[in-house]
Amino acid sequence: MPDPTPYRQSVEHVVTGLGTDVTRGLTEDDASERLRRYGRNELAAAEPVPAWRRFLAQFQDVLVLLLLVATGISVALWAYERDTALPYEGIAIFAVVLLNATMGYIQEVRAEAAVAALRAMSAADATVVRNGDRRNIPATNVVPGDIILIEEGDTVPADARIVESAAMQTAEASLTGESLPVIKDTAALEDAAAVGDRHNMVFSGTAVTYGHGVAVVTATGMRTEMGRIAGLLDKTGDESTPLQRQLDRTGRLLGLVVMVIAVVMVATVIAVEDISGLGAILDVLILGVALAVAAVPEGLPAVVTAVLSLGVQRMARRNAIVRHLAAVETLGSATVIASDKTGTLTTNEMTVRAVVTASGRVNIEGSGYAPEGAVRRDTGEAVDGTLQVELERALAAADRASNASVQNDDGRWIVHGDPTEGALLVAARKIGLRPEALEARLPRVGEVPFSSERKLMSTLHHDTERQQRVVFTKGAPDVVLTRCSSELLGNEPRPLTAARRAEILRTNDGLAGEALRTLAIARRRLPGDTVVGHAATAGDRLEQDLVFVGLIGMIDPARPEAAAAVARARDAGIRPLMITGDHPRTASVIARELGIADDDRAVTGKELDGMSEDMRAQTVSEVSVYARVSPEHKLRIVDALRRRGAIVAMTGDGVNDAPALKMADIGVAMGITGTDVSKEAADIVLVDDNFATIVAAVEEGRAIFANIRKFLRYLLSSNIGEVLTMFFGVLLADRIGLTAAGGTVVLPLLATQILWINLITDGPPALALGIDPPERGLMNRPPRPADEAVITQVMWRGIAFVGVVMAAGTLFVLDRSLPGGFVEGAGDLRYGQTMAFTVLMLFQLFNVLNARSDEESAFNGLFANRWLWAALGLSLALQVVVVYASGLQRAFGTVALSGGDWLLCAGVASTVVWSRELTKAITRARRSSRHA
């Protein structure tokens, strides 16, 4: 088994331990044996979930199971009685269940492909040394001990210890969060180090951005850092969202209520009535089915799914693509947004912020690679005179000593090559230097490449105006300064004194304190026939007696809109955190600039490792910035936050973010810079990679949850009205004239009539409530507590009150329509049931207006939702059809009503509005007195 810490071992020790040879590599026989022992260099793929199992998973909801039970009983009774051509009740209930399942399946049909995306990131081929020969092999055949050759543009095929490095740099942002390419060397590290600090290692799936090197493979397949993340993804289960948990709880409660009501009702009927014979028993069973139909809001699962789907469409228009439906609401209840830094809060585009020369400091505004931004002195004044000359000399030298290029690709500026060099090119363009003019004036004739040992690079150019050669050098300030003998002041060099050297180094420390990465720029003029010569000795000849030109400070800047988005999140009671693999100082500066943190404290992954679980829980409640963290650290942070009751939205774009994205209550991935892995692990993908879009999505999520509460209030109050109507209608049947020949049990409403109300007349208004406009001040309220029920006690009281009013009014109309009750009527049973059916339906249409709030008047914003009025009109029209259409009259047991009947029903039904307005007014008065 390969050593687990090769970065702490010398090259010789690692090579010997792996039983290989740097020059000759492995033999083919040895490689074949190792391939059998360690397996192919690929990530283990999870078994895909069959489509049929994903579809059946849509039927696991408690409410859905209740409906399936009701369907089964209804079909069984029909099969016994055969009183209709088809089991209409069972078909109708099952159709709703099927519709809900289909909608959910369509939204979640994409398989969990995070590991597959990880596999796609792996290199297709690798260059190795075997039997002393250089050869290309499939990357899947690379084994521990292989000597691999990697160069600029290559994807690293496996984790490997570097044996030789010629100015090699790799991009590891997707793995570690490090925003800059990492310079690689061969020196062993003494202490344990995070992945981002292992400068003598290269990692599978990362890319070489500069130079070339030789390395010995230490881990392949699932043993690589990439494989370790894949393993974390596999171990991280799918978390149910707060909405799912709340609706499951509501479903279980409704299930218990249905059972209790059915048992009590059946027992009451048996006790009150003389039940004998199979027909009477079947009547009681039909009553049980009717009660189940009345108690369970059949349309609820479908309406929830439909409203979430509509929310998905609205969020898509705001650049947020939702992969899992329940994520829409969950984001609205988030209490913490734990965000990656690189590419999420920042642009992931290095930008020059400051240039310091002998005459002062210049600040350069703008962010990213677009050559736009103001250039001013640090005092805010315009740049002119000697400082202007020095600024142009510094950035011209930096531009010429770079190998990158900047291009405009369909309106988006991109850098090809090293992002640090790209930042220098952009800064030169911001001050008006044109690349074609610089190239014409100073064509390159030679180069001394960068190396990690020298920590600088130089290029040799021919000055076509002066007919001289000029050397431009850039590198680490402390190294460049040792090679300088003078400093540029305006256009002329002056001697560089010891005091001035110390002052430049203090300035460099100050820039570093601002989290700026610093480079020193120097130059030297030479005779016109100077050449670079042999690379090994060119540096010693050319990089001496240099003229110091200036210091350049750069950073991966915060997104321009991120600070406002963070402030808006705070106003909404959401706590933003930064979790990054970048340097602690860089992280704390960016966090302070954005308002995420008020101090410079940043906890590192190493510090988290040394904490107990209790200390870690305390830390996450106090600290807002985490740096140099690994994927495991991110998981621990998210877990600690959730243990403290937080609803965590985790954002990120790299491979390293994927496990935490999957574990969080809501994972948010970046659409442009995000890896396929992060997108597949996330619940929501931001099309524009904009942190501000997250806050907009939070607002949308809050509005959706508020609307879910509205239609829950509406549907449940309506169902309670139906249950109470059925319960007391049967209990008081003799008193209200609800009798039939033969002493059989007579129901106030037929099961098909209740089903019609629940599915047809309730459906459109419930959907319309789901798209009600957001309430004012929605983002100035704290997040909903994680343990707060989706239906609060205040809501339950309002729901129960409305249900009682509905039942009382419906039974009154039923009694008035039949002979022999409290109020004498003259109609037959079908007429009475039709009147009860119609008044109950109208009760529910009036109740829509109540359901918009537990406290605010129904007349506030009465016409704000035009879809609501369209839905009410549709439901009323459907009721007219079912009352008057002859075919539907037979199916639903209705008869035609007169205009006076409709007026009576409407008048009685309107009482639900007036009575509820009274209770709301009392509630508002009590609230005002408490605040007085």
Secondary structure, DSSP 8 states (H G I E B T S, - for coil): ---S-GGGS-HHHHHHHTT--TTT-B-HHHHHHHHHHH--SS--------HHHHHHGGG-SHHHHHHHHHHHHHHHHHHHH--SSS-HHHHHHHHHHHHHHHHHHHHT-S---HHHHHHHHS-SEEEEEETTEEEEEEGGG--TT-EEEEETT-B--SEEEEEEEEEEEEE-HHHH--SS-EE------SS---GGG-TTEE-TT-EEEEEEEEEEEEE-GGGSHHHHHHHHHHHS-----HHHHHHHHHHHHHHHHHHHHHHHHHHHHHHHS---SHHHHHHHHHHHHHHHHHHS-TTHHHHHHHHHHHHHHHHHHTTEEESSTTHHHHHHT-SEEEE-IIIIIB-SS-EEEEEEETTEEEEE---SSSS---EEETTS-B--HHHHHHHHHHHHHHHHT---EEEEETTEEEEES-HHHHHHHHHHHHTT--HHHHHHHS-EEEEE---TTT-EEEEEEEETTTTEEEEEEEE-HHHHHHTEEEEEETTEEEE--HHHHHHHHHHHHHHHHTT-EEEEEEEEEE-TT-----HHHHHHHHSSSEEEEEEEEEE--B-TTHHHHHHHHHHTT-EEEEE-SS-HHHHHHHHHHHTS-SS---EEHHHHHTS-HHHHHHHHHH--EEES--HHHHHHHHHHHHHTT--EEEEE-SGGGHHHHHHSSEEEEESSS--HHHHHH-SEEETT--HHHHHHHHHHHHHHHHHHHHHHHHHHHHHHHHHHHHHHHHHTTTTTT---GGG----SS-HHHHHHIIIIISHHHHHHHHT----TTGGGS----TTS-SS-HHHHHHHHHHHHHHHHHHHHHHHHHSTTSSS-----HHHHHHHHHHHHHHHHHHHHHHTT-SSS-TTTTTTS-HHHHHHHHHHHHHHHHHHH-HHHHHHHT-----HHHHHHHHHHHTHHHHHHHHHHHHHHHHHHHHH-
